[in-house]
Amino acid sequence: MVSFGHFDSLAYEQFPEPQSEYLRESKIVLPVQINGRTRATIMVDEECSEAEVFGLASANEKLSRHLFGKTIKKLIYVPRRILNVILETQKASSWYLMRCIQMFSNPVLLVWRTWS
């Protein structure tokens, strides 16, 4: 029988004690909301600051298209829970509003729009 340097059987050895420092996750999955809607989740360190979390979120491809060209009104960061980005509401341009009024007031344009 081969002992590999041990004299006792493995059945008589003491079971190792778990160490809590090795059991903790250092990375967490953080949901990111834009105007109250969850748009993506990002993987961040547990001890990240608000600025670091926002930097990672703005580098995310899914989130960057929602943030591009918009003004941030408020950032709400609850550590290890969620990041919520509130954007300024953008008013529709006057050209767009006039086009909607024309389309819905003229029956010919309305029919043409439904067929195209």
MODELLER restraints for C-alpha pairs under 7 A, 6 or more apart:
rsr = mdl.restraints
at = mdl.atoms
rsr.add(forms.Gaussian(group=physical.xy_distance, feature=features.Distance(at['CA:26:A'], at['CA:45:A']), mean=5.84, stdev=0.5))
rsr.add(forms.Gaussian(group=physical.xy_distance, feature=features.Distance(at['CA:26:A'], at['CA:46:A']), mean=5.58, stdev=0.5))
rsr.add(forms.Gaussian(group=physical.xy_distance, feature=features.Distance(at['CA:27:A'], at['CA:43:A']), mean=6.47, stdev=0.5))
rsr.add(forms.Gaussian(group=physical.xy_distance, feature=features.Distance(at['CA:27:A'], at['CA:44:A']), mean=5.47, stdev=0.5))
rsr.add(forms.Gaussian(group=physical.xy_distance, feature=features.Distance(at['CA:27:A'], at['CA:45:A']), mean=4.42, stdev=0.5))
rsr.add(forms.Gaussian(group=physical.xy_distance, feature=features.Distance(at['CA:27:A'], at['CA:46:A']), mean=5.46, stdev=0.5))
rsr.add(forms.Gaussian(group=physical.xy_distance, feature=features.Distance(at['CA:28:A'], at['CA:43:A']), mean=5.66, stdev=0.5))
rsr.add(forms.Gaussian(group=physical.xy_distance, feature=features.Distance(at['CA:28:A'], at['CA:44:A']), mean=5.59, stdev=0.5))
rsr.add(forms.Gaussian(group=physical.xy_distance, feature=features.Distance(at['CA:28:A'], at['CA:45:A']), mean=6.23, stdev=0.5))
rsr.add(forms.Gaussian(group=physical.xy_distance, feature=features.Distance(at['CA:28:A'], at['CA:46:A']), mean=5.99, stdev=0.5))
rsr.add(forms.Gaussian(group=physical.xy_distance, feature=features.Distance(at['CA:29:A'], at['CA:41:A']), mean=6.31, stdev=0.5))
rsr.add(forms.Gaussian(group=physical.xy_distance, feature=features.Distance(at['CA:29:A'], at['CA:42:A']), mean=5.64, stdev=0.5))
rsr.add(forms.Gaussian(group=physical.xy_distance, feature=features.Distance(at['CA:29:A'], at['CA:43:A']), mean=4.61, stdev=0.5))
rsr.add(forms.Gaussian(group=physical.xy_distance, feature=features.Distance(at['CA:29:A'], at['CA:44:A']), mean=6.48, stdev=0.5))
rsr.add(forms.Gaussian(group=physical.xy_distance, feature=features.Distance(at['CA:30:A'], at['CA:41:A']), mean=5.40, stdev=0.5))
rsr.add(forms.Gaussian(group=physical.xy_distance, feature=features.Distance(at['CA:30:A'], at['CA:42:A']), mean=5.31, stdev=0.5))
rsr.add(forms.Gaussian(group=physical.xy_distance, feature=features.Distance(at['CA:30:A'], at['CA:43:A']), mean=6.17, stdev=0.5))
rsr.add(forms.Gaussian(group=physical.xy_distance, feature=features.Distance(at['CA:30:A'], at['CA:44:A']), mean=6.90, stdev=0.5))
rsr.add(forms.Gaussian(group=physical.xy_distance, feature=features.Distance(at['CA:30:A'], at['CA:80:A']), mean=6.88, stdev=0.5))
rsr.add(forms.Gaussian(group=physical.xy_distance, feature=features.Distance(at['CA:30:A'], at['CA:81:A']), mean=6.25, stdev=0.5))
rsr.add(forms.Gaussian(group=physical.xy_distance, feature=features.Distance(at['CA:30:A'], at['CA:82:A']), mean=5.65, stdev=0.5))
rsr.add(forms.Gaussian(group=physical.xy_distance, feature=features.Distance(at['CA:31:A'], at['CA:38:A']), mean=6.69, stdev=0.5))
rsr.add(forms.Gaussian(group=physical.xy_distance, feature=features.Distance(at['CA:31:A'], at['CA:40:A']), mean=6.07, stdev=0.5))
rsr.add(forms.Gaussian(group=physical.xy_distance, feature=features.Distance(at['CA:31:A'], at['CA:41:A']), mean=4.23, stdev=0.5))
rsr.add(forms.Gaussian(group=physical.xy_distance, feature=features.Distance(at['CA:31:A'], at['CA:42:A']), mean=6.46, stdev=0.5))
rsr.add(forms.Gaussian(group=physical.xy_distance, feature=features.Distance(at['CA:31:A'], at['CA:82:A']), mean=5.34, stdev=0.5))
rsr.add(forms.Gaussian(group=physical.xy_distance, feature=features.Distance(at['CA:31:A'], at['CA:83:A']), mean=6.52, stdev=0.5))
rsr.add(forms.Gaussian(group=physical.xy_distance, feature=features.Distance(at['CA:32:A'], at['CA:38:A']), mean=5.73, stdev=0.5))
rsr.add(forms.Gaussian(group=physical.xy_distance, feature=features.Distance(at['CA:32:A'], at['CA:39:A']), mean=6.13, stdev=0.5))
rsr.add(forms.Gaussian(group=physical.xy_distance, feature=features.Distance(at['CA:32:A'], at['CA:40:A']), mean=5.54, stdev=0.5))
rsr.add(forms.Gaussian(group=physical.xy_distance, feature=features.Distance(at['CA:32:A'], at['CA:41:A']), mean=5.66, stdev=0.5))
rsr.add(forms.Gaussian(group=physical.xy_distance, feature=features.Distance(at['CA:32:A'], at['CA:82:A']), mean=6.10, stdev=0.5))
rsr.add(forms.Gaussian(group=physical.xy_distance, feature=features.Distance(at['CA:32:A'], at['CA:83:A']), mean=4.87, stdev=0.5))
rsr.add(forms.Gaussian(group=physical.xy_distance, feature=features.Distance(at['CA:32:A'], at['CA:84:A']), mean=5.84, stdev=0.5))
rsr.add(forms.Gaussian(group=physical.xy_distance, feature=features.Distance(at['CA:33:A'], at['CA:39:A']), mean=5.61, stdev=0.5))
rsr.add(forms.Gaussian(group=physical.xy_distance, feature=features.Distance(at['CA:33:A'], at['CA:83:A']), mean=6.24, stdev=0.5))
rsr.add(forms.Gaussian(group=physical.xy_distance, feature=features.Distance(at['CA:33:A'], at['CA:84:A']), mean=4.63, stdev=0.5))
rsr.add(forms.Gaussian(group=physical.xy_distance, feature=features.Distance(at['CA:33:A'], at['CA:85:A']), mean=6.11, stdev=0.5))
rsr.add(forms.Gaussian(group=physical.xy_distance, feature=features.Distance(at['CA:34:A'], at['CA:84:A']), mean=5.88, stdev=0.5))
rsr.add(forms.Gaussian(group=physical.xy_distance, feature=features.Distance(at['CA:34:A'], at['CA:85:A']), mean=4.82, stdev=0.5))
rsr.add(forms.Gaussian(group=physical.xy_distance, feature=features.Distance(at['CA:34:A'], at['CA:86:A']), mean=6.03, stdev=0.5))
rsr.add(forms.Gaussian(group=physical.xy_distance, feature=features.Distance(at['CA:35:A'], at['CA:85:A']), mean=6.10, stdev=0.5))
rsr.add(forms.Gaussian(group=physical.xy_distance, feature=features.Distance(at['CA:35:A'], at['CA:86:A']), mean=4.85, stdev=0.5))
rsr.add(forms.Gaussian(group=physical.xy_distance, feature=features.Distance(at['CA:35:A'], at['CA:87:A']), mean=6.36, stdev=0.5))
rsr.add(forms.Gaussian(group=physical.xy_distance, feature=features.Distance(at['CA:36:A'], at['CA:84:A']), mean=6.93, stdev=0.5))
rsr.add(forms.Gaussian(group=physical.xy_distance, feature=features.Distance(at['CA:39:A'], at['CA:63:A']), mean=6.70, stdev=0.5))
rsr.add(forms.Gaussian(group=physical.xy_distance, feature=features.Distance(at['CA:40:A'], at['CA:62:A']), mean=6.80, stdev=0.5))
rsr.add(forms.Gaussian(group=physical.xy_distance, feature=features.Distance(at['CA:40:A'], at['CA:63:A']), mean=6.85, stdev=0.5))
rsr.add(forms.Gaussian(group=physical.xy_distance, feature=features.Distance(at['CA:42:A'], at['CA:57:A']), mean=6.83, stdev=0.5))
rsr.add(forms.Gaussian(group=physical.xy_distance, feature=features.Distance(at['CA:44:A'], at['CA:53:A']), mean=6.99, stdev=0.5))
rsr.add(forms.Gaussian(group=physical.xy_distance, feature=features.Distance(at['CA:46:A'], at['CA:80:A']), mean=6.24, stdev=0.5))
rsr.add(forms.Gaussian(group=physical.xy_distance, feature=features.Distance(at['CA:50:A'], at['CA:77:A']), mean=6.26, stdev=0.5))
rsr.add(forms.Gaussian(group=physical.xy_distance, feature=features.Distance(at['CA:57:A'], at['CA:63:A']), mean=6.49, stdev=0.5))
rsr.add(forms.Gaussian(group=physical.xy_distance, feature=features.Distance(at['CA:58:A'], at['CA:64:A']), mean=5.20, stdev=0.5))
rsr.add(forms.Gaussian(group=physical.xy_distance, feature=features.Distance(at['CA:70:A'], at['CA:87:A']), mean=6.72, stdev=0.5))
rsr.add(forms.Gaussian(group=physical.xy_distance, feature=features.Distance(at['CA:71:A'], at['CA:87:A']), mean=5.78, stdev=0.5))
rsr.add(forms.Gaussian(group=physical.xy_distance, feature=features.Distance(at['CA:71:A'], at['CA:88:A']), mean=5.53, stdev=0.5))
rsr.add(forms.Gaussian(group=physical.xy_distance, feature=features.Distance(at['CA:72:A'], at['CA:86:A']), mean=6.08, stdev=0.5))
rsr.add(forms.Gaussian(group=physical.xy_distance, feature=features.Distance(at['CA:72:A'], at['CA:87:A']), mean=4.50, stdev=0.5))
rsr.add(forms.Gaussian(group=physical.xy_distance, feature=features.Distance(at['CA:72:A'], at['CA:88:A']), mean=6.00, stdev=0.5))
rsr.add(forms.Gaussian(group=physical.xy_distance, feature=features.Distance(at['CA:73:A'], at['CA:86:A']), mean=5.47, stdev=0.5))
rsr.add(forms.Gaussian(group=physical.xy_distance, feature=features.Distance(at['CA:73:A'], at['CA:87:A']), mean=5.01, stdev=0.5))
rsr.add(forms.Gaussian(group=physical.xy_distance, feature=features.Distance(at['CA:73:A'], at['CA:88:A']), mean=5.34, stdev=0.5))
rsr.add(forms.Gaussian(group=physical.xy_distance, feature=features.Distance(at['CA:74:A'], at['CA:85:A']), mean=6.15, stdev=0.5))
rsr.add(forms.Gaussian(group=physical.xy_distance, feature=features.Distance(at['CA:74:A'], at['CA:86:A']), mean=5.02, stdev=0.5))
rsr.add(forms.Gaussian(group=physical.xy_distance, feature=features.Distance(at['CA:74:A'], at['CA:87:A']), mean=6.94, stdev=0.5))
rsr.add(forms.Gaussian(group=physical.xy_distance, feature=features.Distance(at['CA:75:A'], at['CA:84:A']), mean=5.96, stdev=0.5))
rsr.add(forms.Gaussian(group=physical.xy_distance, feature=features.Distance(at['CA:75:A'], at['CA:85:A']), mean=4.84, stdev=0.5))
rsr.add(forms.Gaussian(group=physical.xy_distance, feature=features.Distance(at['CA:75:A'], at['CA:86:A']), mean=6.26, stdev=0.5))
rsr.add(forms.Gaussian(group=physical.xy_distance, feature=features.Distance(at['CA:76:A'], at['CA:83:A']), mean=5.84, stdev=0.5))
rsr.add(forms.Gaussian(group=physical.xy_distance, feature=features.Distance(at['CA:76:A'], at['CA:84:A']), mean=4.97, stdev=0.5))
rsr.add(forms.Gaussian(group=physical.xy_distance, feature=features.Distance(at['CA:76:A'], at['CA:85:A']), mean=6.39, stdev=0.5))
rsr.add(forms.Gaussian(group=physical.xy_distance, feature=features.Distance(at['CA:77:A'], at['CA:83:A']), mean=4.54, stdev=0.5))
rsr.add(forms.Gaussian(group=physical.xy_distance, feature=features.Distance(at['CA:77:A'], at['CA:84:A']), mean=6.31, stdev=0.5))
rsr.add(forms.Gaussian(group=physical.xy_distance, feature=features.Distance(at['CA:103:A'], at['CA:109:A']), mean=5.40, stdev=0.5))
rsr.add(forms.Gaussian(group=physical.xy_distance, feature=features.Distance(at['CA:103:A'], at['CA:110:A']), mean=5.59, stdev=0.5))
rsr.add(forms.Gaussian(group=physical.xy_distance, feature=features.Distance(at['CA:104:A'], at['CA:110:A']), mean=6.00, stdev=0.5))
